[in-house]
Amino acid sequence: MKVGIVGLGLIGGSMAKSIKTRTAHTVYGIDLDHETMTMARMCGAIDAPLTDENLPACDLVLVAIRPGAAVAWVQAHADKIAKSAILVDLCGVKRTVVEALAPIAEAHGFAYMGGHPMAGKERGGFTAASDDLYVGASMILTPDKRTDMMLLETLKAFFLDIGFAGLTFSTPEEHDRIIAFTSQLAHITSSAYVKSPEAQKRRGFSAGSFQDMTRVARLDEDMWTELFLDDADYLTGELEVLIRHLTEYLDALKAGDADALRALLREGREKKATAGGN
């Protein structure tokens, strides 16, 4: 199979490296950064640059750039994507992207599905990409009425081959609602937490808790601004819930109310036990 990858940052670069490590597929890749292209060629993550000439030969096209750029790229290249091809975007939000790309795919006759790999690191770029990023991870896909079983089987085989543990099917609406809590809220919380003046004085006083809370504050502000705004309705709702709960702890502390504080902490522990996970 010939796979085209648009964007060779952390996500796209890890896709390229995973494909070349675990399969015999041919990979064509493109990135705006010339140094990234050079590194991708030199380390064997791609077989050749993705061009207007070889794009029509691609059986699968993975678009791993920001939502607005992803839509713009597909709009500009839709007439060069083969009708037999499958297009999957890997953007972190799904409603705005799927709403824009599904009609383009239908009009041009190729298959399309929204996707989101549930894996990442606090640092981005091709240098952070690895061939094991997706090992054991979940791949979210958003099938619709045009999706047939053969398409799903093809994508399932592909993503399992490169390391994913399984597929999770969702609607764009459900994806954006849940991801506002599981990912976006965590990034905002981390960004806000690390702004305390004490963060600069913590040497010798910090351990795992501080590292856990601040890890994702090393974010790409341009990318996350776009993701936050694309999901602002759900994200503001989650942020309001968090602020309300934080206010409960603040009120208990100000009042010196040990019973209220203990109850809040117990509730949090019990919620964590119910939620499971690490």
N, C-alpha and C positions, 0 to 999 in steps of 0.2 A: 504494500500500500504506500502511496505517496502522501505525505502529510505536510501541509503548509502551516507555519506558525507566524503570526503577526505579533511582534513584541517579544523580545528576548530578555526581559527582566527576570525577577525572581520566579514568577509563575510560568511564563513562556519558556524561559531558559531551563527551568527544571523539567518542563514537559519535554523539551528537546533532548536533554541529557538522559531522561528516563527512557524515552523511546529508543535512543541509540544504544543504551546499555542493555535493554531487555528485549528488543525486537529486531527484526531485519528490515523494518520500514525505512524508506527514504525520507529524509527531513529537509525541507526548504524553509529557511527562516529569514525574517526581515526585522530590522530595528533601526530607528533613526540615529542611534549613536554608532559612529563608525568604529570606535574602539571595541564596542560590544560585538559588532559583526566580525571583526578580526579575531577576537578571542573565541567566538563560537566556531569559526572555521578552523582555527588552530587546534582547539581541543577536541574537534570531531563531533560537537553537539549538532551541527548541521552539515549536510552534504554539499549544499550550495545555497546562495541567496534566493529568496522567494522573489520572483519577477513577474511582470505581466506575461512573459513568454511561457513560464512553467506553471503559473497559477491554474490555467485550464486543465492541466494534467493531474492536479491534486484530487485525491479521493476524499480527504478530510482536511478542513481548514479550521484551525484553532485561533481565535482572536483574543489575545491576552494583553490588552491595553485598556486605558480608562474608558468609561462608558461613552462619553461624547466622542472621543477619538475612534472608538470601535464602530459606532454608528456611521461616522463620516467615512471610515475606511471601506466598510461594506457598501455604502452608497456609491462610492467612487469605483469599486471593483466588481460590483455584482454581475455586470455583463461578461466578466471573464471567468466566473466560477462555473464549473461544469454542472449541467443539470443532474448528473449522476452523483454529484458531490454532497457531502454533509458539512454544514457550517455549524460550529459550536462556539459561542462567546464564553469567555471565562471571567466575566466582570463580577464585581462584588455586590451589585444590585441587579435586579432582574426586571422589574416592571417597566422602567423607562427604556431599557435596551430591547426587551422582547417586543414591546409595543411598536418600536421603530423597525426592528429587523424582520419580524415575522411577515409583514406585508411585502417587504422587498424580496424575501426568499420565495414567497408564493408567486409573485409577479414574474420572477426569473426562472422558476421551476426547480430550484435546488432545495434540498432538505435543510432545515434549521432547527436547532434546539438551544435554549439557554442553559448554561452550565456554570457551576461555581465549585472549584476544588476546595475542600475544607482542610487547607494546610497553609502554612506561612511561616515567616520569620519576622523578627523585628527590624531586620535590615533587608533592603531590597537590592535590585540590580542583578546583572548576570553573574557577578563575582560571588553573590550569595546563593545562587542557584545550585541545586545538587540533584543527583540522580536517585536519591532516596527520600526526597521531600514528601512524596505521595505514598510511601509505603505505609500501609495500614489505615490510610485516610479514607474519608467518605467523599464521593463525587456526587454533587447535587445536580440533577437534570430536571428540566421543566417541559415534559412532553405536552402536546396539545392534540386537537382533533385530527391534525394532519399526520401525526406520528403513527407509523405502523410497527408491527412486532419485529420485522427484519431490521429496521433502523435501530431499535432498542438493543437487539442482540448484537449488532455490529459494534455499537458504542460500549455495551457491557464488556464484550470480549477485549476491546481496545483498552479501556481504562483498567480492567483487572490485570491485563498483561503488563502494564507499566507500574503496577504496584498498589493500586487502590484496593481497599478491603471490600468495597461494595458500593452500590449506587443507592442514592436516596432520591425518590421522586417527589416533586413539589409543584405547586403553582407559583407563578411569579409573586402573587400577592402574599401567599404564606411564607415564601422565602424571605421577602423583605420585612415582613412582620417579625419573624423569629430572629433574623440576622441583626435587626436593630438592637435586640437584647443581648444575643450571644457574642457579638463581635463589636458593633459600632459603639454601644454604650460603654463597653470595657475600654475602648480606646479613648473616649472622652474622659472617663473617670481617671485613667492613668495620666492623661495629659494635665488634668486639673490638679491631681494629687501631687505631682512632682513640682508644682509651682510654689509650694510652701518654702519660705526662706530657710527652714530647717533642713531641706533637702541638700543644701550646700554645706551643711555643718555636720553631716551624719557620719563622717568617716570614723570607723571603729565602733559605730553604734548600730549598724544595719546588718541584717542577715537575709534569710529567705523571704520573709514577708515583704521587705522593701523591694527586693529584686522582682518578686512576682507582681507587685503593684505597679512598678515603673517600667517593666520590660517593653510594653507596646507603646510607651510614650515616644519611642524613637520611630515616629511615623513619617510618612511622606505627606506633608501638609496639603500639597496640591491635590493629590489623589484622594485623600480622605475628606477634604472639603467637598469635592464633587460627590463622593459616595454619601456623605452625611446629608447634603442638600437634596440628592435624589430620593432619599428615604426619610426626609424631614418629618413627615406626618407620624410615622411609627416611632422614630427616634425621639422626637419631642415628648411623646407619650411616655416612653420608657424613662426618659430623663426626669420628667415630672414625678413619676413613681419613686425613683431613687431619691430625689430631693425630699419628698414627703417622708420617706423612711429615715433619711439622715436627720431630718428635723426632729423626729421622735427621739432619737438618741441624744441630740443636742438638748432638747427640753428636759430629758431625764437627768442628764449631767448637771445642767444649770440648777435643777431643783434638788439635787443631791438625793434623788429617789432611787435607792438601791433595788427595791422591788420591781420598779418599772424597767430599770436597766437590765436586771437579771432576766426578766420576762422577754425583753427584746432579744437578748443574746441567745436565750433558749429557743426562741422562735426561729432565729437564723440558723442555729445548729440543726434543728429539726427539719427546716426547709432544705438544707444541704443534704441531709440524710435521705430525704424523699427524692430529691433531684438526682442523686447518685453522681457518678463521674469522679474525676480526680479532684 
